């Protein structure tokens, strides 16, 4: 089968198409095979490829296959899903550390990683959701803010931040959303009370404090802005970071946590159903063939446009 391997740590040029044996039935008891139609390109993929997490992955070294998000069809049946069922999910790459990601034609998956895709959701949209939804939900779980509290979401134009805005608004939080120019109106429709245009860290802090002079109760740092956003948080508030290297040191009794999305099939199923019903909105930035993965990484690193880049397989 076709896969994309990271041949060495470095830029997008280190990504290479390769061939590996296709998984065979029964090789991994308790796991199922999924034939992929689409896979997402995540920020974690870019950082792993560049070697920024080389100390985190232990003895794992290139060549390995990147990728977490996936959408495709079950090859092996599950009790509630026959073979051929359209499914989406994500591989917990950092927890498994097998080097077997979703830039591949066929993957192994645990049953609790996958959820059925509703008929009205296509593969590209489905592949944009799993890790983003799990990360946003995990972040809100850790923040644990009461109804009426104020949450600042950075990166609200991207898929993780966009979902965080929607989950937070549904939970009764007042949302301040940092977004690309032109996205403010849409984010208000999605539940943001105060859309704030992004800029330099100083400009963002100034704009947030102009909107919420009393400061916010919590931050979901979807854009990896890090320490500058602490200025926007009340003493005793909470700051959730998504990557270790952009997790600030705590100050003023602010609780600082780094979160990692965890597979949760029932929650994913619910979110995909809401996407199908147009009750939640994700964002696909580009759809590209697997063979153009290096260009996909270049576009993602350049901030080509907000949203998830999807590889068609």
C-alpha positions in Angstrom: 0.0 0.0 0.0 1.0 3.6 -0.4 2.2 5.6 2.6 4.0 8.9 3.1 7.2 8.5 5.3 9.2 11.1 7.2 12.6 10.1 6.0 14.5 12.4 8.3 13.7 15.4 10.5 13.5 18.6 8.5 11.3 20.6 6.1 8.5 19.3 3.9 11.1 17.9 1.4 11.8 15.0 3.8 8.3 13.6 3.1 8.4 10.7 0.6 5.9 8.4 -1.0 6.7 4.8 -0.1 5.3 1.3 -0.2 4.5 -0.9 2.9 2.7 -4.2 3.2 -1.0 -3.8 3.6 -2.3 -5.0 7.0 -3.9 -8.5 7.0 -6.9 -9.7 8.9 -6.2 -11.1 12.3 -2.7 -9.7 12.7 -3.7 -7.4 15.6 -6.4 -9.0 17.7 -8.9 -6.4 19.0 -8.1 -3.9 16.3 -9.9 -3.3 13.0 -8.6 -2.1 9.6 -9.9 1.0 7.9 -9.4 1.8 4.2 -8.8 5.5 4.1 -10.4 8.0 1.8 -9.0 11.2 3.6 -6.6 12.2 6.2 -6.0 15.6 8.0 -2.8 17.6 8.1 -2.4 18.8 11.7 0.0 21.3 13.3 1.4 18.3 15.4 2.4 16.7 12.1 4.4 19.7 11.1 6.2 19.9 14.4 6.9 16.2 14.5 8.3 16.3 11.0 10.5 19.2 11.8 12.0 17.4 14.8 10.6 19.7 17.4 9.3 16.7 19.4 12.3 14.4 18.9 12.8 14.3 22.7 9.2 13.4 23.3 9.0 10.4 21.0 11.7 8.5 22.8 13.4 5.9 20.6 11.1 6.4 17.6 13.1 7.7 14.7 12.5 8.1 11.0 11.3 6.6 8.8 7.8 6.8 10.2 4.3 7.7 9.0 2.6 10.9 10.2 -1.1 11.5 10.6 -3.9 11.4 13.2 -7.3 12.3 11.6 -8.9 9.9 9.2 -12.0 9.1 7.3 -12.7 5.9 5.3 -14.5 2.6 5.3 -14.3 -0.3 7.8 -12.6 -3.4 6.3 -13.4 -5.5 9.4 -16.8 -5.3 11.1 -17.5 -4.1 14.6 -20.5 -5.2 16.7 -22.5 -2.1 15.8 -20.9 -1.3 12.4 -20.7 -3.8 9.5 -17.8 -3.9 7.1 -18.0 -1.1 4.6 -19.4 1.4 7.2 -18.1 4.9 6.6 -16.2 5.9 9.7 -14.0 8.7 11.0 -11.6 9.0 14.0 -8.1 9.7 15.0 -5.0 7.8 15.9 -3.5 8.9 19.2 -0.1 9.2 17.6 1.8 10.4 20.7 0.3 7.7 23.0 0.9 4.8 20.6 4.3 5.9 19.3 4.3 3.2 16.7 5.1 5.5 13.8 2.0 4.3 12.0 -0.1 7.3 11.2 -2.9 8.1 8.7 -0.9 9.2 5.7 -1.6 5.7 4.4 -4.1 3.7 2.4 -5.0 1.3 5.2 -4.6 1.7 9.0 -5.2 -0.3 12.2 -7.7 1.3 14.6 -9.0 0.5 18.1 -12.8 0.2 18.1 -13.1 3.2 20.5 -11.3 5.4 18.0 -13.9 5.3 15.3 -17.4 6.7 14.9 -19.8 6.4 11.9 -20.0 9.2 9.4 -23.6 10.4 8.8 -24.8 10.2 5.2 -24.8 14.0 4.7 -21.1 14.4 5.7 -18.5 13.8 3.1 -15.0 12.3 3.8 -13.1 15.6 3.6 -15.4 17.3 6.1 -15.4 14.2 8.4 -11.6 14.0 8.4 -11.4 17.6 9.6 -13.3 16.9 12.8 -11.9 14.1 15.0 -8.7 15.5 16.7 -10.0 19.1 16.6 -13.2 18.1 18.3 -11.4 16.0 20.9 -8.9 18.7 21.6 -11.5 21.4 22.0 -13.7 19.3 24.3 -10.7 18.2 26.4 -9.6 21.8 26.8 -13.1 22.9 27.9 -13.2 19.9 30.3 -9.9 21.0 31.9 -10.9 24.7 32.0 -14.1 23.6 33.9 -15.6 27.1 33.7 -19.1 27.8 35.1 -21.9 29.2 32.9 -21.5 32.9 32.4 -17.7 32.8 32.7 -15.7 34.5 30.0 -13.4 32.4 27.8 -10.8 33.8 25.4 -10.2 31.5 22.3 -7.2 32.2 20.2 -7.0 30.7 16.7 -10.8 30.9 16.4 -10.6 30.9 12.6 -9.0 27.5 12.5 -10.9 24.3 13.0 -9.8 23.6 16.6 -10.6 27.1 17.8 -13.8 27.3 15.8 -15.1 24.1 17.4 -14.0 25.4 20.8 -16.0 28.6 20.3 -19.1 26.6 19.4 -18.8 24.1 22.3 -18.1 27.0 24.8 -21.1 29.0 23.6 -23.3 25.9 23.9 -22.1 25.5 27.4 -23.2 29.0 28.3 -19.8 30.7 28.3 -19.2 34.2 27.1 -16.7 33.8 24.3 -14.0 36.3 23.1 -12.6 35.0 19.8 -9.3 36.0 18.2 -9.8 35.5 14.5 -8.6 36.4 11.0 -10.0 39.6 9.4 -13.3 38.9 7.8 -14.3 36.1 10.1 -15.7 38.2 12.8 -19.3 38.1 11.6 -19.3 34.4 11.1 -17.9 33.8 14.6 -20.6 35.9 16.1 -23.1 33.7 14.4 -21.3 30.7 15.9 -21.5 32.1 19.4 -18.7 34.5 20.0 -19.8 37.5 21.9 -16.6 39.5 21.2 -14.7 38.7 18.0 -11.3 40.3 18.1 -9.1 40.7 15.0 -5.7 39.0 15.3 -2.4 41.0 15.2 0.8 41.3 17.1 0.7 39.9 20.7 0.6 43.5 22.1 -2.3 44.4 19.7 -4.2 41.3 20.6 -3.9 42.0 24.4 -5.0 45.6 23.9 -8.0 44.6 21.8 -9.1 41.9 24.3 -8.8 44.2 27.3 -10.7 46.8 25.4 -13.6 44.3 24.9 -13.3 42.8 28.4 -11.6 45.3 30.8 -12.2 43.0 33.8 -10.1 40.3 32.0 -11.2 36.7 31.1 -11.7 33.7 33.4 -9.9 31.3 31.1 -8.0 31.0 27.8 -8.1 28.3 25.2 -4.9 28.9 23.3 -5.7 27.4 19.9 -3.1 29.6 18.1 -0.2 28.7 20.3 0.3 32.4 21.3 1.6 31.4 24.8 2.7 33.8 27.5 1.5 37.1 26.1 -2.1 36.0 26.6 -1.6 35.6 30.4 -2.1 39.4 30.6 -5.7 38.9 29.6 -6.5 36.4 32.4 -7.8 37.3 35.8 -5.7 36.2 38.8 -6.8 32.7 39.8 -8.0 32.0 36.2 -7.1 29.1 34.0 -4.9 28.9 30.8 -5.1 25.9 28.5 -2.2 25.4 26.1 -2.2 22.8 23.3 1.6 22.3 22.8 4.3 21.9 25.5 6.7 24.4 23.9 4.0 27.2 24.0 2.9 26.5 27.5 3.6 29.6 29.7 4.9 29.5 33.3 2.1 30.1 35.8 1.7 33.5 37.5 -0.8 35.4 39.6 -2.3 32.0 40.8 -3.3 31.3 37.2 -3.7 27.5 36.6 -1.8 26.5 33.5 -2.5 23.2 31.8 -1.3 21.5 28.6 -4.0 19.3 27.0 -4.0 16.5 24.4 -7.1 15.3 22.7 -8.2 11.8 23.5 -10.2 9.5 21.3 -13.9 9.4 22.4 -16.1 7.7 19.9 -19.5 8.6 21.4 -18.5 12.3 21.6 -17.2 12.2 18.0 -20.4 10.5 16.8 -22.4 13.3 18.4 -20.3 16.0 16.9 -20.5 14.5 13.4 -24.3 14.3 13.7 -24.3 18.0 14.6 -22.1 18.7 11.6 -24.6 16.8 9.4 -27.5 18.8 10.9 -25.6 22.1 10.4 -25.7 22.6 14.1 -21.9 22.8 14.2 -19.5 24.1 11.5 -16.0 22.9 10.8 -13.6 24.4 8.2 -11.7 22.7 5.4 -9.0 24.9 3.9 -7.7 22.8 1.0 -8.1 19.3 -0.4 -5.0 17.8 -2.0 -4.0 14.3 -3.2 -1.7 12.3 -1.0 1.1 12.7 -3.5 1.2 16.4 -2.8 1.7 16.1 0.9 4.9 18.2 0.9 3.0 21.1 -0.7 0.2 20.5 1.9 2.8 20.9 4.7 4.2 24.1 3.0 0.7 25.6 2.8 -0.1 24.7 6.4 3.2 26.2 7.7 2.6 29.4 5.7 -0.9 29.8 7.1 -2.2 29.5 3.5 -5.8 29.9 4.8 -7.4 29.0 8.1 -8.9 25.5 8.4 -7.8 21.9 8.0 -5.9 20.8 4.9 -7.2 17.3 3.9 -5.2 14.7 1.9 -7.3 12.6 -0.4 -6.1 9.0 -0.5 
